[in-house]
Amino acid sequence: MSQSGLRPTHPVTVVNEYGEQTEQQIPGEFPLTIRIDDTEIVTLMTLGSQPEALTLGYVRNQKLIDTIEEIVSIHVDWDRELVVVETRAGNGIDDWQEKLNRKIVTSGCGQGTIFSCTIDKLYEVVLPQANIKQSDLYEMIRQVGKLNDIYRSAGAVHGCALCHGTESLIHVEDVGRHNAADAVSGHMWLKGIDGADKVFYTTGRLTSEIVMKTAFMGIPALVSRSGVTHMGLELAQHLGLTMIARAKGKHFLVYHGAQNVELDAIPQKRVVPPPTKGMLDLNTSP
């Protein structure tokens, strides 16, 4: 591992609505081409802060390399905007032409890509049953919200986290949620972390691509502060993945797997009685 991360934000001078000049931070966005031995795979647009973890997670979640033991080294060369993965085989991916032949451009921020071999491997995934406590979910959302340092400084990024109970074990921000998800996966792969009793959190919408990445990480529960897509929901239902979205503060919607969410004592909804005839209703406009 070369540890070649770039600084995540960069200062720029802007002019506000009062005509005043002020300095602000903006996130980086750099092209990084992944090459496995002599085979060029894809060019990603990334923040650049965790290129090795991003690369590991990408090849893992695309099912291009099955085990981390097959990898000898990863070398990042920002001058050439290139990261090279050296494998023990030394001659690229087995049947690489067939694996890379069909690409699907996804709805991921910055245009994600899925290869046909990725979808083929999806049918082999068997996820354990999730078990989430409502109180833990609230605390997890609160704790993860404290970690989005780049977003608070510069905006324009997504954050993803691997959580256990109320604790965030790994947190990554990047310009695309699929990049952040891959970097989390790369850290998991490198450290040998099992996803079976974990929850994956993201600030971005839950598309089919994010569901696939979560499943390949072996994580049975997915939480987002954003919404879901129809294909993402269908895929979660097929895989048996618990899907929770619109999760902010103490509000959430379980789109699939409600039986796996242990609710606390459910508060009674406050019912506002209709205004009595002849009384002024302050909640309505004249």
Backbone bond lengths (Angstrom), bond angles and torsions (degrees), N, CA, C in turn:
res aa  C-N    CA-C-N  psi(-1)  N-CA   C-N-CA  omega(-1)  CA-C   N-CA-C  phi
1 M - - - 1.461 - - 1.522 108.95 -
2 S 1.337 116.61 130.05 1.454 119.81 -174.45 1.523 113.90 -91.61
3 Q 1.338 117.86 -12.83 1.469 121.47 -179.88 1.531 110.93 52.26
4 S 1.322 115.84 57.37 1.465 121.36 -174.18 1.520 112.81 -107.96
5 G 1.324 117.25 35.90 1.458 120.61 -179.08 1.520 112.44 -66.87
6 L 1.334 115.36 142.29 1.457 121.76 176.97 1.525 110.02 -92.12
7 R 1.314 116.69 161.13 1.461 119.67 175.10 1.528 108.21 -64.53
8 P 1.328 118.10 136.92 1.471 119.97 -171.93 1.520 115.19 -75.93
9 T 1.356 118.35 -27.10 1.463 120.28 -177.86 1.522 110.59 -128.04
10 H 1.342 114.51 160.43 1.453 121.13 -175.78 1.533 109.11 -139.55
11 P 1.344 118.22 138.10 1.462 120.43 -177.72 1.524 112.18 -78.35
12 V 1.324 116.01 140.34 1.462 122.39 174.29 1.527 108.04 -137.22
13 T 1.322 115.91 156.71 1.459 121.08 176.93 1.518 108.91 -100.88
14 V 1.331 116.30 128.67 1.462 121.72 -179.19 1.527 108.51 -126.91
15 V 1.331 115.28 168.47 1.457 121.53 177.50 1.522 108.06 -119.42
16 N 1.328 116.98 126.55 1.464 120.17 -177.72 1.529 111.55 -87.72
17 E 1.334 116.41 -174.54 1.462 121.95 -174.92 1.526 113.55 -67.79
18 Y 1.344 116.72 -12.29 1.460 121.04 177.58 1.528 112.14 -97.83
19 G 1.336 116.44 5.62 1.448 120.46 -178.40 1.515 113.51 78.44
20 E 1.339 116.64 13.35 1.462 121.23 -178.26 1.524 110.39 -91.77
21 Q 1.325 116.26 138.71 1.455 120.66 174.16 1.527 109.58 -82.25
22 T 1.312 115.81 137.13 1.463 120.49 178.33 1.521 109.07 -146.85
23 E 1.314 116.04 153.26 1.466 120.45 179.43 1.521 109.76 -94.61
24 Q 1.324 115.75 132.66 1.461 122.39 178.08 1.525 109.23 -129.22
25 Q 1.322 115.67 160.91 1.465 121.62 175.43 1.528 109.61 -101.31
26 I 1.322 116.32 140.73 1.464 120.96 172.00 1.529 108.46 -128.39
27 P 1.352 117.53 147.52 1.467 119.34 -179.74 1.518 111.85 -73.25
28 G 1.320 115.43 151.23 1.452 120.18 176.15 1.526 111.45 -73.98
29 E 1.299 116.19 159.76 1.471 122.35 173.65 1.514 107.15 -150.39
30 F 1.340 115.68 112.67 1.457 120.94 -173.38 1.525 110.23 -133.02
31 P 1.340 117.38 143.63 1.461 119.99 174.30 1.528 110.50 -75.74
32 L 1.311 115.86 138.15 1.464 121.25 176.94 1.528 108.06 -137.96
33 T 1.324 116.09 112.55 1.465 121.35 -179.82 1.522 109.90 -89.31
34 I 1.323 115.68 127.96 1.463 121.29 178.15 1.525 109.02 -94.20
35 R 1.321 115.52 126.74 1.465 121.26 175.87 1.517 108.54 -124.04
36 I 1.318 116.90 130.30 1.461 122.26 175.08 1.522 107.68 -105.01
37 D 1.340 115.34 111.76 1.465 121.31 -171.84 1.531 108.42 52.46
38 D 1.320 119.10 -113.79 1.466 120.30 -178.37 1.521 113.25 -102.17
39 T 1.325 116.72 8.68 1.457 120.49 -175.35 1.524 110.76 -105.77
40 E 1.346 116.69 118.44 1.460 120.56 175.93 1.526 109.19 -79.53
41 I 1.333 115.88 128.74 1.461 120.47 -172.93 1.518 112.75 -100.89
42 V 1.330 117.21 -57.71 1.462 120.65 -172.71 1.518 108.50 -164.37
43 T 1.324 116.85 158.31 1.459 122.03 170.92 1.524 108.46 -112.68
44 L 1.330 116.18 122.77 1.454 122.50 -179.98 1.518 109.73 -103.78
45 M 1.319 116.98 146.34 1.451 121.78 170.24 1.523 106.97 -98.28
46 T 1.339 116.38 120.71 1.457 119.62 -169.66 1.524 112.09 -141.48
47 L 1.320 115.27 159.29 1.466 122.57 172.95 1.523 110.25 -60.55
48 G 1.336 116.26 -34.39 1.457 121.38 176.88 1.517 114.94 88.24
49 S 1.336 117.59 4.64 1.464 119.28 -175.09 1.525 113.10 -80.44
50 Q 1.346 117.61 -24.55 1.463 120.62 -178.62 1.536 109.89 -137.62
51 P 1.334 117.56 63.47 1.470 120.06 -172.33 1.523 113.96 -65.89
52 E 1.341 118.11 -34.85 1.468 119.63 -178.86 1.529 111.02 -68.25
53 A 1.330 116.58 -46.45 1.464 120.44 179.14 1.522 110.60 -63.54
54 L 1.337 116.88 -40.24 1.459 121.48 177.37 1.522 110.77 -59.93
55 T 1.325 116.30 -45.35 1.465 120.75 -178.94 1.526 111.13 -64.78
56 L 1.331 116.18 -46.31 1.467 119.80 178.02 1.519 111.59 -57.63
57 G 1.334 115.41 -48.30 1.456 119.36 -178.64 1.512 112.67 -65.11
58 Y 1.343 116.54 -35.85 1.461 119.63 179.87 1.521 111.26 -63.68
59 V 1.329 116.96 -50.94 1.466 118.91 -177.90 1.530 110.77 -67.55
60 R 1.349 116.60 -29.25 1.465 119.72 176.75 1.522 111.01 -69.95
61 N 1.351 116.62 -50.73 1.462 120.52 -175.65 1.519 112.89 -72.18
62 Q 1.337 117.44 -21.71 1.457 119.97 174.55 1.528 111.64 -87.02
63 K 1.340 115.92 -2.88 1.471 122.37 179.17 1.526 111.51 60.31
64 L 1.324 116.18 33.53 1.461 120.79 176.74 1.522 111.14 -81.35
65 I 1.329 116.25 -31.70 1.459 122.39 175.44 1.527 107.17 -129.50
66 D 1.315 116.56 130.43 1.466 120.43 -171.50 1.519 113.87 -81.93
67 T 1.336 118.14 -38.04 1.460 120.34 -177.64 1.520 110.00 -131.81
68 I 1.321 116.43 147.77 1.459 120.51 -178.60 1.530 111.06 -68.25
69 E 1.330 117.25 -20.42 1.466 120.86 178.49 1.522 112.15 -66.37
70 E 1.333 117.15 -18.05 1.464 120.39 178.21 1.528 112.26 -74.81
71 I 1.342 116.96 -14.26 1.464 121.44 -175.71 1.525 110.09 -95.55
72 V 1.331 116.06 130.24 1.465 122.06 178.05 1.517 110.62 -90.84
73 S 1.342 117.28 -46.55 1.461 120.67 -176.85 1.521 110.34 -158.64
74 I 1.340 114.06 161.99 1.461 121.77 172.25 1.525 107.08 -130.44
75 H 1.326 116.68 126.92 1.461 120.16 -179.27 1.524 109.32 -126.24
76 V 1.333 115.74 126.07 1.467 122.17 179.98 1.524 109.63 -102.49
77 D 1.334 116.37 130.01 1.463 122.14 177.36 1.531 107.35 -126.58
78 W 1.345 116.54 95.92 1.459 119.81 -176.98 1.530 111.95 -69.79
79 D 1.319 118.49 -24.61 1.464 120.13 177.22 1.527 110.57 -62.45
80 R 1.311 115.51 -33.00 1.468 120.73 178.38 1.528 111.91 -102.63
81 E 1.341 116.12 1.66 1.475 122.08 -178.36 1.525 109.97 52.73
82 L 1.338 115.32 49.25 1.458 121.68 -171.08 1.521 110.92 -138.89
83 V 1.324 116.26 141.98 1.459 121.73 169.74 1.527 106.90 -126.50
84 V 1.328 115.68 128.85 1.464 121.17 -176.53 1.520 109.38 -111.60
85 V 1.317 115.37 124.07 1.458 122.34 175.07 1.531 107.65 -99.44
86 E 1.312 116.05 118.37 1.465 120.71 178.46 1.521 108.67 -98.32
87 T 1.331 116.57 125.82 1.458 121.10 -179.00 1.518 111.10 -106.54
88 R 1.313 115.66 164.34 1.469 120.32 179.06 1.525 111.13 -67.02
89 A 1.332 115.59 -31.62 1.468 118.94 178.19 1.521 110.37 -67.00
90 G 1.340 115.96 -36.84 1.455 120.80 174.44 1.505 115.35 74.94
91 N 1.320 117.93 6.30 1.466 119.64 -178.36 1.520 111.83 -132.06
92 G 1.344 116.02 31.77 1.457 119.17 177.73 1.511 112.07 83.11
93 I 1.315 115.80 -171.03 1.452 122.74 -176.41 1.522 110.12 -77.87
94 D 1.333 115.82 142.86 1.457 119.04 173.98 1.524 109.12 -60.37
95 D 1.323 116.22 132.78 1.466 121.75 178.44 1.527 111.00 51.56
96 W 1.344 116.90 41.54 1.472 120.30 -173.06 1.515 112.59 -60.61
97 Q 1.318 117.43 -36.22 1.460 119.10 -177.62 1.521 110.88 -63.88
98 E 1.328 115.82 -40.02 1.468 119.87 178.52 1.529 110.85 -68.46
99 K 1.349 116.60 -40.65 1.458 120.60 -177.97 1.524 112.09 -67.71
100 L 1.320 117.08 -34.91 1.456 120.60 -176.03 1.523 112.65 -96.11
101 N 1.310 116.82 2.94 1.453 120.62 -172.73 1.521 112.31 -64.37
102 R 1.344 116.73 -42.93 1.460 120.85 -178.40 1.512 109.86 -111.08
103 K 1.336 116.16 126.05 1.452 121.69 177.15 1.523 109.00 -120.21
104 I 1.326 115.74 142.75 1.447 121.53 174.16 1.520 107.86 -114.99
105 V 1.329 117.73 121.98 1.456 121.35 175.46 1.518 107.20 -82.38
106 T 1.329 117.13 121.34 1.458 121.67 -173.11 1.523 111.25 -96.51
107 S 1.333 115.05 179.75 1.468 121.20 179.26 1.510 111.61 -85.79
108 G 1.343 118.23 11.41 1.460 121.22 180.00 1.515 111.77 -63.01
109 C 1.346 116.38 149.60 1.461 120.89 176.92 1.522 108.25 -56.05
110 G 1.301 117.58 132.14 1.457 120.24 -179.84 1.515 112.31 76.36
111 Q 1.350 118.02 13.78 1.454 123.35 177.48 1.522 112.19 66.81
112 G 1.319 117.18 89.06 1.449 120.99 175.34 1.517 110.89 -75.21
113 T 1.318 116.30 166.13 1.457 121.49 179.94 1.512 109.51 -134.70
114 I 1.325 116.39 137.15 1.456 121.90 174.83 1.522 107.74 -125.98
115 F 1.329 116.99 134.57 1.455 121.44 178.11 1.523 110.21 -91.60
116 S 1.326 116.09 158.13 1.467 120.15 -177.93 1.518 111.72 -60.41
117 C 1.347 117.00 -33.23 1.460 119.74 -179.14 1.522 111.31 -67.79
118 T 1.340 116.42 -25.74 1.458 120.49 178.23 1.515 110.26 -65.41
119 I 1.318 116.32 -47.03 1.462 120.99 -179.02 1.524 110.34 -66.00
120 D 1.323 117.05 -38.38 1.469 119.92 178.85 1.526 111.18 -59.21
121 K 1.332 117.21 -40.75 1.468 122.04 -178.27 1.529 112.04 -72.04
122 L 1.329 117.02 -20.15 1.456 120.80 -176.02 1.527 111.45 -62.14
123 Y 1.313 116.77 -32.63 1.461 120.79 -177.48 1.528 112.53 -71.73
124 E 1.343 116.91 -8.78 1.458 120.31 177.26 1.525 112.29 -90.44
125 V 1.338 117.16 -8.46 1.466 121.37 -175.05 1.529 110.91 -75.62
126 V 1.323 115.74 130.12 1.470 122.27 173.35 1.530 106.84 -125.71
127 L 1.326 117.03 115.24 1.458 121.57 -176.20 1.526 111.23 -97.49
128 P 1.335 117.27 144.62 1.467 120.00 173.40 1.523 109.85 -73.41
129 Q 1.316 116.56 172.10 1.458 120.63 178.37 1.523 110.08 -82.04
130 A 1.316 115.80 134.91 1.463 120.51 178.56 1.522 109.99 -79.07
131 N 1.328 115.23 158.02 1.467 121.47 175.40 1.521 107.58 -145.01
132 I 1.325 116.53 105.36 1.465 121.44 -174.08 1.523 109.66 -123.15
133 K 1.323 116.43 129.44 1.463 121.21 174.13 1.526 108.93 -90.96
134 Q 1.320 115.39 139.09 1.459 120.17 -178.84 1.528 111.59 -58.50
135 S 1.316 117.54 -43.73 1.462 120.76 -179.65 1.531 110.75 -64.09
136 D 1.340 117.31 -37.90 1.468 120.77 177.23 1.524 110.99 -65.97
137 L 1.325 115.83 -37.23 1.460 120.23 179.28 1.525 110.48 -62.56
138 Y 1.318 117.28 -45.39 1.456 120.78 178.68 1.528 111.13 -59.96
139 E 1.334 116.26 -45.71 1.456 120.26 -177.96 1.525 111.17 -68.32
140 M 1.330 116.98 -37.64 1.461 120.91 177.91 1.522 110.48 -61.20
141 I 1.334 116.88 -45.45 1.467 121.07 179.04 1.526 110.20 -60.42
142 R 1.327 116.07 -41.63 1.459 120.43 -179.65 1.533 111.35 -65.24
143 Q 1.331 116.78 -44.21 1.454 121.01 -178.32 1.531 111.98 -67.52
144 V 1.324 117.21 -43.30 1.467 120.10 -179.54 1.524 110.46 -64.61
145 G 1.328 116.14 -35.04 1.454 119.64 179.22 1.514 113.59 -60.05
146 K 1.323 116.66 -24.34 1.465 120.62 179.13 1.528 112.60 -76.68
147 L 1.330 117.11 -14.33 1.464 121.01 -171.33 1.521 114.28 -93.99
148 N 1.328 117.39 -7.49 1.468 120.14 -174.37 1.530 111.16 -81.51
149 D 1.333 115.93 63.09 1.467 121.57 -175.02 1.527 112.61 -64.66
150 I 1.330 116.69 -42.54 1.468 119.86 -177.95 1.521 110.15 -66.83
151 Y 1.336 116.62 -40.09 1.465 120.29 178.97 1.527 110.61 -62.38
152 R 1.337 116.79 -43.38 1.457 119.53 179.88 1.523 111.64 -66.62
153 S 1.321 116.57 -32.86 1.458 120.79 -178.87 1.520 112.98 -79.60
154 A 1.332 116.10 -40.13 1.458 119.26 -169.69 1.525 114.88 -132.56
155 G 1.343 118.24 -16.06 1.460 119.99 -175.66 1.521 111.41 69.43
156 A 1.331 116.21 -169.96 1.472 123.09 169.95 1.521 114.60 63.43
157 V 1.333 118.77 22.48 1.464 120.92 176.35 1.525 109.28 -133.84
158 H 1.322 115.44 164.12 1.464 122.96 171.73 1.521 108.79 -111.93
159 G 1.323 115.80 153.45 1.454 121.14 175.97 1.515 111.03 -120.75
160 C 1.330 116.52 143.67 1.461 122.63 175.44 1.523 108.65 -132.50
161 A 1.332 115.85 147.49 1.458 119.32 -177.83 1.524 110.76 -143.36
162 L 1.323 115.12 144.60 1.459 122.54 169.87 1.523 106.50 -96.98
163 C 1.322 116.83 120.89 1.461 121.18 -173.74 1.522 111.40 -120.34
164 H 1.330 114.39 148.33 1.458 121.97 174.06 1.523 107.17 -132.60
165 G 1.321 116.46 114.22 1.451 119.41 -172.99 1.511 109.38 65.11
166 T 1.324 117.24 -120.10 1.460 121.51 178.56 1.516 112.28 -101.78
167 E 1.328 117.71 0.53 1.458 122.09 -172.64 1.523 111.96 -100.94
168 S 1.328 116.00 137.98 1.458 121.61 173.18 1.526 108.89 -91.37
169 L 1.330 116.83 117.42 1.459 121.86 -178.67 1.527 111.95 -85.16
170 I 1.334 115.87 -37.48 1.467 121.89 -179.89 1.518 107.12 -139.85
171 H 1.320 116.47 133.34 1.469 120.38 177.87 1.518 108.95 -135.36
172 V 1.336 116.23 131.58 1.463 121.43 -178.09 1.530 109.01 -137.21
173 E 1.337 116.06 137.83 1.458 121.69 171.50 1.526 109.13 -115.42
174 D 1.342 115.48 143.31 1.463 120.56 177.20 1.520 108.09 -155.23
175 V 1.338 116.05 171.39 1.464 119.53 -177.45 1.528 112.02 -70.44
176 G 1.305 118.33 -19.76 1.456 122.57 175.49 1.506 110.25 -127.80
177 R 1.332 116.71 140.69 1.468 118.83 -178.50 1.522 111.75 -65.66
178 H 1.340 117.75 -28.96 1.463 119.67 178.93 1.526 110.47 -68.95
179 N 1.345 117.47 -34.31 1.469 120.04 174.91 1.516 111.04 -65.71
180 A 1.338 116.51 -44.83 1.462 120.45 -179.95 1.525 110.36 -62.37
181 A 1.333 116.74 -39.64 1.468 120.83 178.03 1.525 110.84 -63.77
182 D 1.327 116.62 -43.09 1.467 119.92 179.14 1.525 111.32 -63.96
183 A 1.332 117.61 -39.74 1.465 120.31 -179.87 1.525 110.63 -65.13
184 V 1.333 117.09 -39.46 1.469 120.24 175.01 1.528 109.52 -59.96
185 S 1.336 116.00 -45.51 1.458 120.78 178.99 1.527 111.50 -60.81
186 G 1.339 116.57 -39.16 1.454 120.43 178.88 1.518 112.01 -62.96
187 H 1.334 116.97 -42.30 1.465 120.71 176.92 1.533 110.67 -63.38
188 M 1.327 116.54 -41.14 1.463 120.33 178.48 1.520 110.88 -61.16
189 W 1.312 116.00 -44.64 1.478 121.76 -178.17 1.516 110.36 -63.40
190 L 1.329 115.56 -45.07 1.455 121.09 -177.56 1.532 111.69 -65.53
191 K 1.327 116.14 -37.67 1.465 120.96 -176.25 1.532 112.95 -94.18
192 G 1.323 117.31 -2.36 1.461 120.71 179.42 1.513 113.79 67.67
193 I 1.342 116.94 36.52 1.470 121.30 -178.60 1.518 109.51 -87.53
194 D 1.325 115.93 127.92 1.459 122.30 178.37 1.527 109.40 -84.56
195 G 1.324 116.79 140.03 1.464 120.28 -177.44 1.511 114.85 -93.84
196 A 1.332 118.92 -0.09 1.453 122.16 -168.86 1.525 114.35 -59.33
197 D 1.327 117.82 -36.75 1.470 120.89 -178.02 1.526 111.71 -109.73
198 K 1.330 116.74 25.99 1.454 121.55 -175.68 1.531 111.29 -110.82
199 V 1.332 114.76 169.59 1.458 123.76 173.34 1.519 107.77 -125.18
200 F 1.332 116.93 136.77 1.457 120.69 176.45 1.519 108.94 -101.82
201 Y 1.331 116.29 126.05 1.471 121.71 -178.86 1.521 109.61 -114.04
202 T 1.322 116.42 140.04 1.454 120.98 175.49 1.516 109.96 -142.99
203 T 1.328 115.21 149.66 1.458 119.57 175.63 1.524 111.27 -82.86
204 G 1.326 117.46 -13.11 1.459 121.36 -175.15 1.518 113.33 -92.56
205 R 1.312 115.74 173.07 1.461 121.20 -179.08 1.524 110.08 -69.96
206 L 1.324 115.32 154.75 1.461 121.54 -176.85 1.525 109.29 -95.63
207 T 1.316 115.13 92.30 1.457 122.35 177.20 1.529 109.29 -94.64
208 S 1.315 115.74 175.18 1.466 120.49 178.31 1.520 110.73 -59.16
209 E 1.333 117.46 -35.98 1.460 120.91 -178.57 1.527 111.53 -63.51
210 I 1.338 117.20 -43.91 1.458 120.75 -179.94 1.524 110.43 -68.11
211 V 1.323 117.18 -36.51 1.467 120.66 176.25 1.528 109.89 -62.55
212 M 1.327 117.10 -44.13 1.465 120.82 178.63 1.530 111.31 -59.99
213 K 1.326 116.94 -47.71 1.461 120.62 -178.71 1.524 110.96 -61.59
214 T 1.328 116.56 -41.30 1.467 120.68 178.59 1.530 110.33 -62.47
215 A 1.326 116.19 -42.69 1.464 120.40 179.79 1.525 111.21 -64.34
216 F 1.336 117.35 -42.71 1.467 120.24 179.73 1.523 112.14 -66.17
217 M 1.330 117.54 -23.59 1.461 120.82 174.68 1.528 111.55 -81.45
218 G 1.340 116.52 -3.82 1.464 120.82 178.88 1.515 113.35 74.15
219 I 1.332 117.43 23.67 1.467 122.21 -177.22 1.531 108.89 -98.38
220 P 1.328 118.50 126.39 1.463 120.35 -173.76 1.518 115.98 -88.85
221 A 1.346 118.40 -3.07 1.459 120.66 -177.20 1.516 110.78 -137.58
222 L 1.334 115.50 139.15 1.455 122.55 -174.96 1.523 108.65 -131.18
223 V 1.338 116.72 128.37 1.465 122.20 -177.30 1.520 109.15 -127.25
224 S 1.327 116.30 137.91 1.457 120.79 177.42 1.523 110.48 -140.61
225 R 1.319 115.94 148.99 1.465 119.41 172.44 1.529 110.48 -83.23
226 S 1.349 116.56 -9.31 1.454 121.75 179.66 1.529 109.70 -100.59
227 G 1.340 116.76 -161.82 1.459 121.28 -175.27 1.519 113.24 -100.75
228 V 1.321 115.94 -167.95 1.466 122.63 -178.01 1.525 109.14 -125.38
229 T 1.330 115.61 158.78 1.457 120.48 171.15 1.525 108.85 -104.70
230 H 1.315 115.47 161.65 1.463 120.32 -177.65 1.522 111.26 -61.92
231 M 1.346 116.76 -44.18 1.461 119.59 -179.68 1.525 111.15 -68.20
232 G 1.331 116.20 -35.88 1.458 119.54 176.42 1.513 111.59 -60.83
233 L 1.329 116.34 -42.82 1.466 121.06 179.24 1.524 111.06 -66.52
234 E 1.313 117.39 -44.81 1.466 120.23 179.25 1.519 111.50 -59.50
235 L 1.314 116.52 -40.36 1.459 120.54 -179.70 1.529 110.67 -68.83
236 A 1.332 117.47 -40.19 1.467 121.21 176.84 1.523 110.51 -61.35
237 Q 1.321 116.74 -40.96 1.466 120.98 177.95 1.525 110.73 -63.53
238 H 1.321 116.72 -41.52 1.465 121.49 -179.66 1.524 111.25 -65.11
239 L 1.332 116.20 -38.97 1.467 120.87 -176.37 1.528 113.03 -86.38
240 G 1.331 116.97 -11.40 1.457 119.86 -176.60 1.517 112.42 74.82
241 L 1.338 116.69 31.64 1.458 122.08 -177.97 1.529 109.52 -94.35
242 T 1.325 117.23 128.39 1.453 121.40 178.29 1.522 109.18 -72.78
243 M 1.340 116.44 124.61 1.461 121.98 -173.82 1.525 110.16 -119.79
244 I 1.340 115.67 118.98 1.459 122.27 179.41 1.520 107.98 -124.03
245 A 1.332 116.55 129.18 1.463 120.16 -177.99 1.524 110.21 -137.17
246 R 1.325 115.27 177.96 1.467 122.32 -175.12 1.523 110.55 53.91
247 A 1.328 115.28 36.03 1.466 121.10 -174.42 1.524 110.02 -91.83
248 K 1.314 115.41 100.52 1.464 122.11 178.45 1.517 108.48 -139.44
249 G 1.318 116.13 135.11 1.459 119.07 179.80 1.515 110.62 59.18
250 K 1.316 116.07 -118.08 1.463 120.84 177.90 1.518 111.35 -117.64
251 H 1.316 114.67 35.50 1.471 120.81 175.34 1.519 108.56 -123.73
252 F 1.316 117.07 139.67 1.463 121.62 173.59 1.517 108.88 -159.34
253 L 1.320 115.68 159.79 1.455 122.76 175.74 1.526 108.45 -127.13
254 V 1.328 117.10 126.19 1.463 120.97 176.81 1.525 107.90 -92.03
255 Y 1.310 116.96 111.60 1.459 121.77 -178.81 1.523 111.53 -85.18
256 H 1.324 116.74 -27.01 1.457 120.74 175.82 1.521 109.32 -156.93
257 G 1.350 115.77 140.21 1.455 120.69 177.46 1.516 114.28 89.06
258 A 1.341 116.91 30.77 1.472 119.87 -178.15 1.519 111.86 -58.42
259 Q 1.323 117.05 -28.78 1.464 120.48 -179.99 1.523 112.22 -67.22
260 N 1.331 117.42 -14.95 1.465 121.56 -179.20 1.531 112.96 -95.85
261 V 1.335 116.25 3.07 1.461 121.40 179.13 1.524 108.52 -109.41
262 E 1.326 115.94 115.01 1.462 122.07 -178.67 1.526 109.43 -86.24
263 L 1.338 116.17 109.24 1.450 120.91 -176.02 1.525 111.47 -81.09
264 D 1.320 115.32 145.35 1.457 120.60 171.80 1.523 108.04 -76.57
265 A 1.330 116.59 -174.98 1.458 119.87 174.34 1.523 108.25 -57.86
266 I 1.315 116.91 120.49 1.459 121.03 -174.43 1.525 109.43 -79.62
267 P 1.332 117.48 119.98 1.466 119.11 179.67 1.520 111.60 -68.68
268 Q 1.304 115.39 149.48 1.456 120.47 177.36 1.522 109.35 -74.74
269 K 1.317 115.61 136.05 1.456 119.20 175.88 1.523 109.53 -67.84
270 R 1.314 115.29 137.67 1.462 119.68 177.81 1.519 109.32 -75.89
271 V 1.311 115.38 122.28 1.463 120.74 -179.72 1.519 108.68 -99.10
272 V 1.334 115.79 120.98 1.462 120.80 178.51 1.523 108.62 -91.31
273 P 1.335 117.91 116.34 1.477 119.75 -178.34 1.522 110.54 -67.98
274 P 1.322 116.07 151.65 1.473 118.87 177.80 1.522 109.50 -65.90
275 P 1.338 117.44 150.49 1.469 120.14 -179.11 1.528 111.56 -63.33
276 T 1.328 115.18 140.67 1.463 120.27 177.57 1.513 109.09 -71.45
277 K 1.325 115.07 142.39 1.461 120.44 -178.57 1.525 109.75 -57.58
278 G 1.319 115.75 131.40 1.456 120.19 178.60 1.511 113.00 94.68
279 M 1.354 117.81 -11.49 1.459 121.58 178.14 1.531 109.80 -95.25
280 L 1.297 116.44 148.26 1.450 122.21 177.59 1.526 109.64 -75.02
281 D 1.328 118.38 122.51 1.457 122.73 177.36 1.522 108.14 -92.30
282 L 1.341 115.83 107.43 1.464 120.63 -177.17 1.512 113.42 -73.16
283 N 1.350 117.10 -9.99 1.472 120.94 -177.86 1.524 112.69 -90.45
284 T 1.312 116.53 -1.57 1.452 118.98 -179.14 1.519 110.23 -119.99
285 S 1.271 114.55 151.71 1.457 119.94 179.21 1.514 109.30 -86.42
286 P 1.282 117.10 148.37 1.466 119.66 178.87 1.544 110.01 -67.22
